[in-house]
Amino acid sequence: MSVLLAAFVIVLLAAATQATTGFGFALVAVPLLATATDARTAIVTVSLIGLVLTVMIALRERAHVRWRPVAGLLAATALGMPAGLLVLAVAPERLLAVLIAIVVLGCTAMVWRGVRLRTGPGTVAGVGMVAGVLATATGVNGPPVAAAFRGMGFDPRTFRASLAAFFVGSGVAGLVGLGLTGQIHASAIALAAAGVPGVALGWWAGNWAFARMDPDRFRRSVLYALIGTSIVTLVRTAVG
């Protein structure tokens, strides 16, 4: 399978997972794409494609966004992004692969347990800064932000809309940082172009599947797969 075709299939699977379970685009796409190409290219590619998906959701749900907490988290996220960009620029390839696997494992555990965080100013600032570091260093930063929004007691629609609005803001900021540090290169753009059609198709497939299967069972299957992918990545890196 060519890398471009692999990117399309991976993005389709990731978008379908997001549509079916409400989470998982970057969690699925980054580690899988890192096995088809290198870790840096995977991170940048998913950052490019992820913005397309979150803009789609945010535009549709914009009336339900809680803008004040979103803005607070985004401000803290912007402060954390330079540290993540530094890690992305200087970390060896194997270390980046290990970091992605560890972050995916940790985020999977947060999703599995449905973690909620208290929402004082210190917590919001801390979550935002961690999310900023993770966004630019690994491409995966959703679960900590989701845990903060759960702690705010949002109803499901407000939760999804606010999370999408946050990802649009952090996605734009992250891409600006990646561009200024020279991380957006031709191979990542080509993979993103190949993957973008998979967003719409995967979203349609996920919605179709959501109406025909037990979403909780599917969610558990995705979490098991993420754990397995992370463990395999760690083992391969250790023996490679």
Salt bridges, closest charged atoms under 4 A:
GLU61 OE2 - ARG60 NE 3.76
GLU61 OE1 - ARG157 NE 2.68
GLU61 OE2 - ARG160 NH2 3.27
GLU93 OE1 - ARG40 NH1 3.81
